[in-house]
């Protein structure tokens, strides 16, 4: 497949996802109260922060493991 066609298809796919998510969020938010939206944002934020903390810990452990491997050589 030509690289220009592949790039065009991937761009179209990305735009389709963006439009779908936007429409879905608009429909979802139309049926929710402000309190429900606040709770969803709170849970989402906490989940994101826990994931970030996990990534930091994982990176530190991988770094220490690499340093140990290099030191053994």
N, C-alpha and C positions, 0 to 999 in steps of 0.2 A: 504494500500500500504506500502511496506517495506520502511523504512526511507532511506536506501542506494539507492534504486531505485528513490525515490523522490529527493534526493540530486543530483543524476546523471542527472535526467531530468531537474532540475532547472539549473544546470551547463551548460547543452547543450543549454538550452533556452537563458541563458546569453551570451554564446559564439555566438549563432546565431544572436542575436541582435547586438553584437559588430561587427561581420563580415558584417552584412547588413548595419549598419551605416557607416562603413569604406568604403565599396564599393559605397554607395550612395554619401558620401562626395567627393570621388575621381571623380565620374561622374559629380557632381555638380560643383566642382572647375575647372574641365577641360574646362567648357564652360563660366567661368567668368573671367573678367579682374581684374587686381590688385586693381583698384579703387572700383569696386563692392565688392570685398572681404573685403576691408578696411571699406566700409560703413556697410556691414553686421556685421563685428566684432564690430564696434562702436555701432551700435544699440543693438547688443546682450549684450555688456558690460554695457551699460547704463541701459538696462532692468534688468540685473542681479543685478546691484547696487541698483536700485529702490526696487527690491524684497528684498534684504538684509536689506535695510533701513526699509521697512515694517515689516520684521521679528523682528528687534530690537525694534521698537515701540510697536508691538504686545506683545512681551515678557515683556517689561517694564510695559505695562498696565495690563497684566495677573498677573505679580508679585505684583503690587500695589493692585490689587483686592484680591489676596490671603492674603497679609499682613493685609488688612482691615478685611477680614473674620476671621483671626486668632485673631486680636485685639478685635473683638466683642465677641469672646468666652471667 
